[in-house]
């Protein structure tokens, strides 16, 4: 028995005004091509995909246990249908605990939860001179170190500082092993960034943040991204990156996509929360360390979509940047798009882009 929903449906070939039939997957999309501005029907978009999630609802990924399930449920209520639970730089035992929890959540999706695709290992293989809000446990790595961690949870994405000794070879080894490697928390130069891309790195972690900036005589890691990247993540909370910088990146990087970098403070009142081993404070719409350093965000993906549209992107383009491009980055052809055979992951929005319904693998939340 299939279900069906009607509205302005965003498909890979454009808008269709009609009906989407589904069970766990999309069965059919019937209707006529349309300009959604010409009618008042709801928008039906692919579900949001967030590849950088540290927490939500007062829970932090580094707690391990069932924390990831709580986090996945919080983000699902904001339209995130798939996500990567993201670790912090931490002592080995903390990372092991976090990955064990991620592994359990990735093995089976619970009712009302976003699909946990696996882990984004943001630390500890980063530069200790560009920690940002990461605790001071950075270290270099070898492939054997990553292989041990891979036994605890599917490692879908790994952030690496390529300028560290041995890390260019590591980038190649990880890429050859089928893992997505991206550059972040780095003091590397433009040349280091280009070399990392040549060795198999595919993207950049929260572009502009925790990396060497662009100068006309020293282009830095930002320059390498703007000149050469096809994919990069960025945080569109309008605190981490100035709108002008976002517009610059949109012109340069064809598949620039959104992440929340959300923390345990997401969906919670102002106050003190944990981010790994750091205490952070939520106030004035952001999350900060005691010294004022931005420490993740409280952004949700539905707000990310609205922020992009507010910057002038049309809705189809904004949708791709909160869904399709992230799926493409991970090679997920059955997510991030509404087409027959794809998972029935979609959101329903009213004309003001307020979230009205979320479906995950056919389940109405």
C-alpha positions, 0 to 999 in steps of 0.5 A, a space after each residue: 500500500 502506497 501513500 501519496 502527497 500533492 504539491 510543487 515537487 522539486 525533481 532533478 529535472 525541475 518543478 512538477 505540480 502534481 503527486 508523489 507516490 511512495 512507501 519507503 521509496 519514491 514509487 512515482 511522480 506524476 504531474 506537469 512541469 510548473 513554475 511554483 510562483 504561479 500557484 499556491 501549493 506547498 513545496 515538496 523538497 528532498 530531505 535535508 542532509 547534514 554532514 557535520 552534527 555535534 549535538 542537539 537537545 542538550 546532548 553531545 555526540 562525545 557522550 556516546 551511548 544513546 546521545 546520537 539517537 536523541 540528536 538524530 531525533 532533534 534534527 529530524 524535527 527540523 527536516 534533516 533526514 540523513 546526517 553524519 554524527 561528528 566527533 571532536 578532538 579528544 583523548 583516544 578513549 573519548 573518541 572510541 566511546 563516541 564512535 561506539 554510540 555512532 556505530 549503534 545508531 548507524 546500524 538501525 534507525 529508530 522511529 522519528 530519527 534521522 538516518 545516521 549514515 556514519 561518522 564524520 571524524 573531525 578530530 584529532 588529525 588536525 593542526 594544534 595551531 588551528 584548533 578553533 573550538 576543538 580541545 587540545 588533543 590534536 595529533 598526527 595519524 597513520 592509516 592503521 590508526 584510522 582502521 582501528 576506529 573504522 571497526 567501531 563505526 562507519 567512517 564516512 568523512 575525515 577532516 585532516 590537516 594536510 601540512 602535518 608530517 605524513 598526512 599527504 600520504 595519509 590522504 592518498 591512503 584514506 581516499 584509496 580506501 574509499 573514505 572522503 577526506 576533507 581539509 580543515 583545522 589547518 595552518 597549511 598554505 595554498 600549495 598544501 591545499 593544492 597538494 592535498 587535492 591532488 592526493 585525493 582530498 575532496 572538500 574543505 571543513 567549514 570553509 573560511 573557519 579554522 584555516 589560513 585566509 586569502 591574501 593576494 600574495 599568500 592565497 592560503 587554504 581559502 584560496 586553494 578552495 576558491 580556486 580548485 574545489 568542487 565541493 566544500 561545506 560552510 556554516 550559513 548561520 550568518 555568524 561564522 561567515 559574512 554574507 559577502 564571503 558566502 556569495 564569493 564562495 558560491 561563485 567559485 565552488 560549484 557544489 558548495 553545501 551547507 552544514 550546521 556544525 550544531 552543538 548540544 545547545 541546539 534547540 535549547 535555551 541560553 545557558 552552559 553546555 558541553 562540546 566534547 570536553 569544552 564548556 560552551 555558552 549559548 547566548 545572543 544566537 551563537 555558541 562560544 568559548 569563554 574567550 569569545 571563540 565561536 564554538 559550533 552553532 545552534 543552526 538547523 537545516 530548515 533555517 539554513 535553507 531560509 538563510 540561503 533564500 534570504 541571501 538571494 538564492 532561488 529555492 531550487 538552488 538553495 535546496 541543492 545546497 542543503 541536500 543534493 550536493 551533500 549526497 553527491 559528495 558522499 556518492 549517495 545516489 538514492 538520497 538527496 533527490 526526489 525520483 522513482 527509486 530514491 528513498 522517500 526522504 522529503 520535507 513539506 514547506 509552506 509558502 513562507 518556507 516554514 516546515 509543515 511535515 517531514 518524511 524519512 524513508 516513508 515515515 511521517 514524523 
